Amino acid sequence: MDFEIVERPETLVAGTVLRSPALAVEGPRRQRVEDAWKAQLTRTMPGPPATAYVDHAPEIGSYLTHIIGYRCESLDDLEPGDVLARVPGGTFAKFVTGGDNLGDAIVSVWRSVWDLEAAGTITRAYTGDFERYPDARTVEIYVAVETGDEGDR
């Protein structure tokens, strides 16, 4: 799958928290994600829909905190009861896809990310990843990657 390397500023995403093994791509876990999105989309959100993946545990190869909700410009956008995730700015592999079934398109991208990581094409930084949805049929997925100069910081 094609991707480009981009620099991004810090991104704030707020909403509902799901704690899950990797990306919940199949079965009951995927249904939990879909149900959470349905609930989010019934309310008025103060920012555009977004997803954040933070608090990775790569040492066990799995768990992360998944925030389903909306992008915030500042803390002033945070709605009562929502949880805020901060994805630090940095270097990201940007993937863009879409289609009639956005859920399947997203799963396809994440499977490609895992394959690219396993092949050594990208080295994930695990500082935080996020998804942006420009419209109902398109997703931009930003995966934090190492650039090779992390030791210089």
Sine and cosine of phi, psi and omega as CSV:
sin_phi,cos_phi,sin_psi,cos_psi,sin_omega,cos_omega
0.00,0.00,0.67,-0.75,0.00,-1.00
-0.96,0.27,0.55,-0.83,0.09,-1.00
-0.46,-0.89,0.27,-0.96,0.11,-0.99
-0.79,-0.61,0.44,-0.90,0.04,-1.00
-1.00,-0.07,0.80,-0.61,-0.04,-1.00
-0.72,-0.70,0.39,-0.92,0.14,-0.99
-0.99,-0.16,0.69,-0.72,-0.01,-1.00
-0.75,-0.67,0.56,-0.83,0.13,-0.99
-0.97,0.23,0.10,-0.99,0.10,-1.00
-0.80,0.60,0.61,-0.79,0.03,-1.00
-0.81,-0.58,0.75,-0.66,0.06,-1.00
-0.96,-0.28,0.76,-0.65,0.04,-1.00
-0.76,-0.65,0.73,-0.69,0.00,-1.00
-0.81,-0.59,0.41,-0.91,0.06,-1.00
0.44,-0.90,-0.59,-0.81,-0.04,-1.00
-1.00,0.02,0.63,-0.78,-0.02,-1.00
-0.99,-0.16,0.73,-0.68,0.19,-0.98
-0.83,-0.57,0.72,-0.69,0.09,-1.00
-0.95,-0.32,0.84,-0.54,-0.11,-0.99
-0.50,-0.87,0.35,-0.94,0.12,-0.99
-0.95,0.31,0.81,-0.58,0.01,-1.00
0.68,0.74,-0.54,-0.84,0.06,-1.00
-1.00,-0.01,0.76,-0.65,-0.02,-1.00
-0.97,0.25,1.00,-0.06,-0.15,-0.99
-0.98,-0.20,-0.29,0.96,-0.06,-1.00
-0.61,-0.80,0.34,-0.94,0.13,-0.99
0.89,0.46,-0.55,-0.84,-0.09,-1.00
-0.87,0.49,-0.56,0.83,-0.01,-1.00
-0.91,0.41,-0.67,0.74,0.04,-1.00
-0.90,0.44,-0.61,0.80,0.02,-1.00
-0.89,0.45,-0.61,0.79,0.07,-1.00
-0.87,0.50,-0.67,0.74,0.02,-1.00
-0.91,0.42,-0.73,0.69,-0.01,-1.00
-0.89,0.46,-0.66,0.75,0.03,-1.00
-0.90,0.43,-0.65,0.76,0.02,-1.00
-0.90,0.44,-0.64,0.77,0.05,-1.00
-0.91,0.42,-0.67,0.74,0.02,-1.00
-0.85,0.53,-0.67,0.74,0.01,-1.00
-0.91,0.41,-0.68,0.74,0.01,-1.00
-0.88,0.47,-0.67,0.74,-0.10,-0.99
-0.96,0.27,-0.15,0.99,0.06,-1.00
-1.00,0.07,-0.17,0.99,-0.04,-1.00
-0.94,-0.33,0.27,-0.96,0.08,-1.00
-1.00,0.07,0.88,-0.47,0.00,-1.00
-0.98,-0.17,0.59,-0.81,-0.04,-1.00
-0.97,0.24,-0.06,1.00,0.01,-1.00
-0.54,-0.84,0.11,-0.99,-0.02,-1.00
-0.92,0.39,0.51,-0.86,0.02,-1.00
-0.82,0.57,0.62,-0.79,0.00,-1.00
-0.34,-0.94,0.29,-0.96,0.07,-1.00
-0.73,-0.68,0.62,-0.79,0.11,-0.99
-0.82,-0.58,0.56,-0.83,0.08,-1.00
-0.84,-0.55,0.94,-0.35,-0.07,-1.00
-0.74,-0.68,0.06,-1.00,0.07,-1.00
0.85,0.52,0.69,0.72,0.02,-1.00
-0.91,0.41,0.48,-0.88,0.10,-1.00
-0.82,-0.58,0.93,0.36,-0.06,-1.00
-0.90,0.44,-0.38,0.93,0.00,-1.00
-0.90,0.44,-0.39,0.92,0.10,-0.99
-0.94,-0.35,0.11,0.99,0.12,-0.99
0.93,0.37,0.47,0.88,-0.09,-1.00
-0.39,-0.92,-0.98,0.18,-0.35,-0.94
-0.89,0.46,0.54,-0.84,0.06,-1.00
-0.44,-0.90,0.26,-0.97,0.10,-0.99
-0.98,-0.21,0.78,-0.63,-0.12,-0.99
-0.91,-0.42,0.88,-0.47,0.01,-1.00
-0.97,-0.25,0.82,-0.57,0.02,-1.00
-0.92,-0.38,0.87,-0.49,-0.02,-1.00
0.07,-1.00,-0.92,-0.39,-0.18,-0.98
-0.55,-0.84,0.44,-0.90,0.09,-1.00
-0.98,0.19,0.61,-0.79,0.05,-1.00
-0.92,-0.40,0.61,-0.80,0.14,-0.99
-0.99,0.10,-0.52,0.86,0.01,-1.00
-0.38,-0.92,0.05,-1.00,0.04,-1.00
-0.89,0.46,-0.38,0.93,0.02,-1.00
-0.89,0.46,-0.39,0.92,0.00,-1.00
-0.99,0.15,-0.24,0.97,-0.08,-1.00
-0.92,0.40,0.84,-0.55,0.02,-1.00
-0.99,0.12,0.58,-0.82,0.05,-1.00
-0.82,0.57,0.70,-0.71,0.03,-1.00
1.00,0.00,-0.23,0.97,0.02,-1.00
-1.00,0.03,0.42,-0.91,0.04,-1.00
-0.97,-0.23,0.63,-0.78,-0.02,-1.00
-0.96,-0.27,0.72,-0.69,0.10,-0.99
-0.90,-0.44,0.65,-0.76,0.06,-1.00
-0.93,-0.37,0.89,-0.46,0.10,-1.00
-0.99,-0.14,0.92,-0.39,-0.04,-1.00
-0.87,0.49,0.49,-0.87,0.11,-0.99
-0.91,0.42,0.32,-0.95,0.01,-1.00
0.34,-0.94,-0.41,-0.91,-0.02,-1.00
-0.99,-0.14,0.74,-0.67,-0.06,-1.00
-0.73,-0.68,0.55,-0.84,0.25,-0.97
-1.00,0.05,0.84,-0.55,-0.05,-1.00
-0.97,-0.25,0.83,-0.56,0.04,-1.00
-0.91,-0.42,0.68,-0.74,0.03,-1.00
-0.79,-0.61,0.76,-0.65,0.05,-1.00
-0.45,-0.89,0.07,-1.00,0.02,-1.00
-0.10,-1.00,-0.17,-0.99,0.00,-1.00
0.54,-0.84,-0.05,-1.00,-0.01,-1.00
-0.92,0.39,-0.56,0.83,0.02,-1.00
-0.93,-0.38,1.00,-0.03,-0.07,-1.00
-0.89,0.45,-0.55,0.83,0.04,-1.00
-0.86,0.51,-0.72,0.69,0.04,-1.00
-0.91,0.42,-0.60,0.80,0.01,-1.00
-0.90,0.44,-0.66,0.75,0.02,-1.00
-0.90,0.43,-0.70,0.72,0.04,-1.00
-0.85,0.52,-0.68,0.73,0.00,-1.00
-0.87,0.49,-0.67,0.74,0.02,-1.00
-0.90,0.44,-0.74,0.67,-0.04,-1.00
-0.90,0.45,-0.59,0.81,0.08,-1.00
-0.89,0.45,-0.63,0.78,0.06,-1.00
-0.90,0.43,-0.65,0.76,0.04,-1.00
-0.85,0.52,-0.74,0.67,0.00,-1.00
-0.88,0.48,-0.65,0.76,0.04,-1.00
-0.91,0.42,-0.68,0.73,0.02,-1.00
-0.90,0.43,-0.62,0.79,0.05,-1.00
-0.92,0.40,-0.71,0.70,0.00,-1.00
-0.89,0.46,-0.56,0.83,0.00,-1.00
-0.99,0.17,-0.13,0.99,-0.02,-1.00
0.99,0.15,0.17,0.98,0.01,-1.00
-0.94,0.34,-0.61,0.79,0.11,-0.99
-0.79,-0.61,0.47,-0.88,0.11,-0.99
-0.87,-0.49,0.93,-0.36,-0.06,-1.00
-0.95,0.32,0.61,-0.79,0.01,-1.00
-1.00,0.02,-0.39,0.92,0.00,-1.00
0.86,0.52,0.53,0.85,0.07,-1.00
-1.00,-0.04,-0.25,0.97,-0.01,-1.00
0.61,-0.79,0.69,-0.73,0.03,-1.00
-0.82,-0.57,0.33,-0.94,0.05,-1.00
-0.44,-0.90,0.33,-0.94,0.04,-1.00
-0.87,-0.49,0.66,-0.76,0.06,-1.00
-0.84,-0.54,0.63,-0.78,-0.07,-1.00
-0.87,-0.50,1.00,-0.06,-0.02,-1.00
-0.88,0.48,-0.50,0.87,0.07,-1.00
-0.41,-0.91,0.01,-1.00,-0.11,-0.99
-0.93,0.38,-0.19,0.98,-0.04,-1.00
-0.89,-0.47,0.11,0.99,-0.10,-0.99
-0.72,-0.69,0.61,-0.80,0.11,-0.99
-0.73,-0.69,0.66,-0.75,0.19,-0.98
-0.93,-0.36,0.84,-0.55,-0.01,-1.00
-0.93,-0.37,0.81,-0.59,-0.02,-1.00
-0.93,-0.37,0.88,-0.47,-0.03,-1.00
-0.93,-0.37,0.87,-0.49,0.00,-1.00
-0.90,0.44,0.77,-0.64,-0.02,-1.00
-0.79,-0.61,0.43,-0.90,0.09,-1.00
-0.99,0.13,0.55,-0.84,-0.04,-1.00
-0.96,-0.29,-0.11,0.99,0.00,-1.00
0.99,-0.17,-0.24,0.97,0.00,-1.00
-0.94,-0.35,0.34,0.94,-0.02,-1.00
-0.88,0.47,-0.48,0.88,0.01,-1.00
-0.94,0.35,-0.28,0.96,-0.01,-1.00
-0.99,0.13,-0.16,0.99,-0.06,-1.00
-0.99,0.13,0.00,0.00,0.00,0.00
